Amino acid sequence: MKTINPKETKTSEVHALLLGAIAPRPIAFASTVDEEGNVNLSPFSFFNVFSAKPPIVVFSPARRVRDNTSKHTLENVLTTKEVVINIGNYDIVEQMSLASTEYDHGINEFIKSGLTPEPSVTVRAPRVKEAPVAMECRVNEVLSLGPEGGAGNLVICEVLMLHVSEDILNEEGKINPYKLDAVARMGGDYYLRANGDSIFELPKPVRNKGVGVDQIPEHIRHSSILTGNHLARLGNTEVIPTPKEIEAFKSDPLVSYTFSKYGKDKKLLREELEKLGIKLLDDHQVQEAWKVFLMV
């Protein structure tokens, strides 16, 4: 393990390590205007949501590492106290990246990136028509984190109006992550497309508390093929199956087949039961997996 003291390391190196490690990061595609009405559009990956009532999102335009200058977005939000946070997706990711080009003051990145400005309802800055989600925000506060290059500026934004494309909603009116097709920043030139196999479901911890990994029998906990994730899934169970339930599950076709084929070799039987238990866990059949592991 390499240990690094930020105070003894170049800012550019610390910056690269932080961005490589803290990933993926959502992207605030921020549109602003200056006092004269000049539009600016730029993406920032120091971004997240922090409150729902009031609805608060925060992003951070950092001071440039190379020359300690500030970005046009920061100058605009300090002046106008307004911003639109657009959410980019895979369909516009390269246009969003192009908008990050450091054009001269007064150059409209909507035009340069080929994106369409759509009038907002409550703020002067336009939103990105092609973005699946856009949030019109009032800037409540800008908190400077330092005067040197690389220092962030936390722009604390209250969402006044939320625009969501109906194309990305499911039947319940919630955002379908596959339809959103979101993108996120990694380190360097790398991005993440949040779709396909990169999206997975993970049940939240049960409301009435799971038994925990410490309550899993030692022979299961010390298995050489069960991962920490497998053990956590077992630990997220409220009740461990009873001996009666375990015995009854031996009539399951797969379990019965495993016993009939490998029953004469205890070591091989244990290995095959563990494999079956893992398959059941991966299929989210946790109670059934418990029963199989307890047969080992």
C-alpha positions as CSV (number, residue, x, y, z in Angstrom):
1,M,0.0,0.0,0.0
2,K,1.4,3.3,-1.1
3,T,1.0,6.2,1.4
4,I,0.9,9.7,0.2
5,N,1.0,13.0,2.1
6,P,-0.9,15.7,0.0
7,K,1.1,18.4,1.7
8,E,4.3,16.9,0.3
9,T,3.0,16.0,-3.2
10,K,2.4,18.2,-6.3
11,T,-1.2,19.4,-6.5
12,S,-1.5,17.9,-10.0
13,E,-0.6,14.4,-8.7
14,V,-3.0,14.7,-5.8
15,H,-5.7,15.9,-8.2
16,A,-5.2,12.9,-10.5
17,L,-5.2,10.4,-7.6
18,L,-8.4,11.8,-6.1
19,L,-10.2,11.8,-9.4
20,G,-9.0,8.3,-10.2
21,A,-10.1,6.9,-6.8
22,I,-13.3,8.8,-6.2
23,A,-15.3,7.5,-9.1
24,P,-17.7,7.3,-10.8
25,R,-18.8,10.9,-10.3
26,P,-22.0,12.3,-11.6
27,I,-21.7,15.3,-13.8
28,A,-23.4,18.7,-13.4
29,F,-23.7,20.2,-16.9
30,A,-24.1,23.8,-15.7
31,S,-25.6,26.6,-17.8
32,T,-25.2,30.2,-16.6
33,V,-25.3,33.7,-17.9
34,D,-23.2,36.8,-16.9
35,E,-24.5,40.3,-16.2
36,E,-24.6,41.1,-19.9
37,G,-26.6,37.9,-20.7
38,N,-23.7,36.0,-22.3
39,V,-24.4,32.3,-21.9
40,N,-21.9,29.8,-20.6
41,L,-22.2,26.0,-20.5
42,S,-19.7,23.7,-18.8
43,P,-19.6,20.2,-17.1
44,F,-18.4,19.6,-13.6
45,S,-17.9,16.2,-12.0
46,F,-17.6,17.5,-8.4
47,F,-21.4,17.3,-8.0
48,N,-24.1,15.6,-6.0
49,V,-27.5,15.9,-4.3
50,F,-27.6,16.7,-0.6
51,S,-31.2,17.4,0.4
52,A,-34.8,16.8,-0.8
53,K,-36.7,19.4,1.4
54,P,-35.4,21.8,0.5
55,P,-34.1,20.2,-2.7
56,I,-30.4,21.1,-2.6
57,V,-27.6,20.1,-5.1
58,V,-24.0,21.1,-4.8
59,F,-21.3,21.4,-7.5
60,S,-17.8,22.7,-7.3
61,P,-16.0,24.7,-10.1
62,A,-12.4,24.3,-8.8
63,R,-9.7,26.9,-9.4
64,R,-7.4,25.8,-12.3
65,V,-4.4,23.9,-11.0
66,R,-2.0,25.2,-13.7
67,D,-2.5,29.0,-13.2
68,N,-4.9,29.5,-10.3
69,T,-7.6,31.2,-12.4
70,S,-11.3,30.8,-11.9
71,K,-13.8,29.5,-14.4
72,H,-16.5,31.5,-16.1
73,T,-19.2,29.4,-14.4
74,L,-18.0,30.4,-11.0
75,E,-17.8,34.1,-11.9
76,N,-21.4,33.9,-13.3
77,V,-22.9,32.2,-10.2
78,L,-21.2,34.7,-7.9
79,T,-22.8,37.5,-9.9
80,T,-26.2,36.3,-10.8
81,K,-26.9,33.7,-8.1
82,E,-28.6,31.4,-10.7
83,V,-27.7,28.3,-12.6
84,V,-29.3,25.4,-14.5
85,I,-28.0,22.0,-13.7
86,N,-28.5,19.7,-16.7
87,I,-28.0,16.0,-16.5
88,G,-26.1,14.7,-19.5
89,N,-26.4,11.2,-20.9
90,Y,-24.7,8.9,-23.4
91,D,-26.5,10.5,-26.4
92,I,-24.8,13.9,-25.7
93,V,-21.7,12.9,-23.8
94,E,-19.3,14.1,-26.5
95,Q,-21.1,17.4,-27.0
96,M,-20.9,17.8,-23.2
97,S,-17.2,17.1,-23.3
98,L,-16.7,19.6,-26.1
99,A,-18.5,22.2,-24.0
100,S,-15.7,21.9,-21.4
101,T,-13.3,23.5,-23.8
102,E,-11.9,26.7,-22.3
103,Y,-13.3,29.1,-24.9
104,D,-12.8,32.9,-24.4
105,H,-15.2,34.8,-22.3
106,G,-18.4,35.6,-24.2
107,I,-18.2,32.5,-26.4
108,N,-21.5,30.5,-26.3
109,E,-20.8,26.8,-25.7
110,F,-24.3,25.9,-26.7
111,I,-23.3,27.0,-30.3
112,K,-19.9,25.4,-30.1
113,S,-21.3,22.1,-28.9
114,G,-24.3,22.1,-31.2
115,L,-26.8,21.8,-28.3
116,T,-30.1,23.6,-28.1
117,P,-30.8,26.3,-25.5
118,E,-34.4,26.0,-24.1
119,P,-35.8,29.0,-22.1
120,S,-36.1,28.4,-18.4
121,V,-39.1,29.3,-16.3
122,T,-37.6,30.8,-13.1
123,V,-34.0,31.8,-14.0
124,R,-32.3,33.6,-16.9
125,A,-29.9,30.9,-17.9
126,P,-31.3,28.5,-20.6
127,R,-31.5,24.7,-20.0
128,V,-30.2,22.1,-22.5
129,K,-33.1,20.9,-24.5
130,E,-31.4,17.5,-25.3
131,A,-30.7,16.8,-21.6
132,P,-33.1,14.2,-20.1
133,V,-33.2,16.1,-16.8
134,A,-32.7,19.8,-16.0
135,M,-32.9,21.7,-12.7
136,E,-33.4,25.4,-12.5
137,C,-31.6,26.6,-9.4
138,R,-31.1,29.6,-7.1
139,V,-27.6,29.8,-5.7
140,N,-28.0,30.0,-2.0
141,E,-24.3,30.2,-1.1
142,V,-20.8,29.8,-2.6
143,L,-18.2,28.5,-0.2
144,S,-14.6,28.9,-1.2
145,L,-12.4,26.1,0.0
146,G,-9.1,27.9,-0.5
147,P,-7.2,30.5,-2.5
148,E,-4.7,28.3,-4.4
149,G,-4.9,26.4,-7.7
150,G,-7.0,23.3,-7.3
151,A,-9.2,24.7,-4.5
152,G,-12.9,24.0,-4.9
153,N,-15.8,26.4,-4.6
154,L,-19.0,24.7,-3.3
155,V,-21.9,26.2,-5.1
156,I,-25.0,25.3,-3.0
157,C,-28.0,25.4,-5.2
158,E,-31.7,25.2,-4.4
159,V,-33.8,23.5,-7.1
160,L,-36.7,25.8,-8.0
161,M,-38.0,23.9,-11.1
162,L,-37.3,20.4,-12.2
163,H,-37.7,19.3,-15.9
164,V,-37.8,15.5,-16.6
165,S,-38.2,13.9,-20.0
166,E,-41.2,11.6,-20.0
167,D,-39.1,9.3,-22.3
168,I,-37.0,8.2,-19.3
169,L,-39.9,7.5,-16.9
170,N,-41.3,4.1,-16.0
171,E,-45.0,3.3,-15.5
172,E,-44.8,4.5,-11.8
173,G,-43.4,7.9,-12.9
174,K,-39.9,7.1,-11.6
175,I,-36.7,7.4,-13.6
176,N,-35.7,4.2,-15.4
177,P,-31.9,4.0,-15.1
178,Y,-31.7,2.1,-18.4
179,K,-33.7,4.8,-20.3
180,L,-31.7,7.6,-18.5
181,D,-28.5,6.1,-19.9
182,A,-26.4,8.3,-17.6
183,V,-22.7,8.9,-17.9
184,A,-20.2,9.6,-15.1
185,R,-16.6,10.7,-14.9
186,M,-13.7,8.4,-13.9
187,G,-10.0,9.5,-13.8
188,G,-8.2,10.9,-16.7
189,D,-10.0,10.6,-20.0
190,Y,-12.3,7.8,-18.8
191,Y,-16.0,7.9,-18.4
192,L,-18.6,5.4,-17.3
193,R,-21.8,4.6,-19.2
194,A,-24.4,3.5,-16.6
195,N,-26.3,1.0,-18.6
196,G,-26.3,-2.7,-19.5
197,D,-24.4,-5.0,-17.1
198,S,-23.0,-2.0,-15.2
199,I,-26.4,-1.5,-13.6
200,F,-27.4,-4.0,-10.9
201,E,-30.0,-4.2,-8.1
202,L,-29.0,-4.6,-4.5
203,P,-31.7,-5.0,-1.8
204,K,-31.5,-2.5,1.0
205,P,-30.8,-3.8,4.5
206,V,-34.0,-5.1,5.9
207,R,-36.0,-2.7,8.0
208,N,-36.1,-5.0,11.0
209,K,-32.3,-5.7,11.0
210,G,-30.5,-8.7,9.5
211,V,-28.7,-11.2,11.6
212,G,-25.3,-9.9,10.5
213,V,-22.2,-11.7,9.2
214,D,-21.1,-12.5,12.8
215,Q,-24.1,-14.8,13.2
216,I,-23.3,-16.9,10.2
217,P,-21.9,-20.3,11.2
218,E,-18.1,-20.5,11.2
219,H,-17.9,-23.2,8.5
220,I,-19.8,-21.0,6.1
221,R,-18.1,-17.7,7.1
222,H,-14.7,-19.3,6.5
223,S,-15.5,-20.8,3.1
224,S,-12.7,-20.3,0.6
225,I,-15.1,-19.5,-2.3
226,L,-17.7,-17.3,-0.6
227,T,-16.9,-13.6,-1.1
228,G,-17.6,-10.7,1.4
229,N,-20.5,-9.7,-0.8
230,H,-22.0,-13.3,-0.5
231,L,-21.6,-13.2,3.3
232,A,-23.2,-9.8,3.5
233,R,-26.2,-11.0,1.5
234,L,-26.6,-13.9,4.0
235,G,-26.2,-11.5,6.9
236,N,-29.0,-9.3,5.5
237,T,-31.5,-12.0,6.5
238,E,-33.8,-11.6,9.5
239,V,-34.3,-15.2,10.3
240,I,-32.0,-18.3,9.7
241,P,-33.9,-21.3,8.4
242,T,-34.9,-24.0,10.9
243,P,-33.6,-27.6,10.8
244,K,-37.1,-28.6,9.6
245,E,-37.0,-26.2,6.7
246,I,-33.5,-27.3,5.8
247,E,-34.6,-31.0,5.8
248,A,-37.6,-30.2,3.7
249,F,-35.5,-28.4,1.1
250,K,-33.5,-31.6,0.4
251,S,-36.4,-32.7,-1.8
252,D,-35.6,-29.8,-4.2
253,P,-34.6,-31.3,-7.5
254,L,-31.2,-29.6,-7.7
255,V,-30.4,-30.4,-4.1
256,S,-31.6,-34.0,-4.5
257,Y,-29.5,-34.4,-7.6
258,T,-26.4,-33.0,-5.9
259,F,-26.8,-35.5,-3.0
260,S,-27.4,-38.4,-5.3
261,K,-24.4,-37.7,-7.5
262,Y,-21.8,-36.6,-5.0
263,G,-23.1,-38.0,-1.7
264,K,-20.4,-40.7,-1.4
265,D,-17.6,-38.1,-1.4
266,K,-18.1,-35.6,1.5
267,K,-15.5,-33.2,0.3
268,L,-16.9,-33.1,-3.3
269,L,-20.4,-32.9,-1.9
270,R,-19.5,-29.9,0.2
271,E,-17.9,-28.1,-2.8
272,E,-20.9,-28.8,-5.0
273,L,-23.4,-27.6,-2.3
274,E,-21.4,-24.4,-1.9
275,K,-21.5,-23.8,-5.7
276,L,-25.2,-24.4,-5.6
277,G,-25.6,-22.0,-2.7
278,I,-23.6,-19.3,-4.5
279,K,-25.8,-19.7,-7.6
280,L,-28.9,-19.3,-5.5
281,L,-27.4,-16.2,-3.8
282,D,-26.6,-14.7,-7.2
283,D,-30.2,-15.3,-8.2
284,H,-31.4,-13.5,-5.1
285,Q,-32.8,-16.7,-3.6
286,V,-31.3,-16.0,-0.2
287,Q,-33.4,-18.2,2.0
288,E,-32.8,-21.2,-0.3
289,A,-29.1,-20.4,-0.3
290,W,-29.1,-20.4,3.5
291,K,-30.7,-23.9,3.5
292,V,-28.1,-25.3,1.1
293,F,-25.2,-23.8,3.0
294,L,-26.5,-25.2,6.3
295,M,-26.5,-28.7,4.7
296,V,-22.7,-28.5,4.2
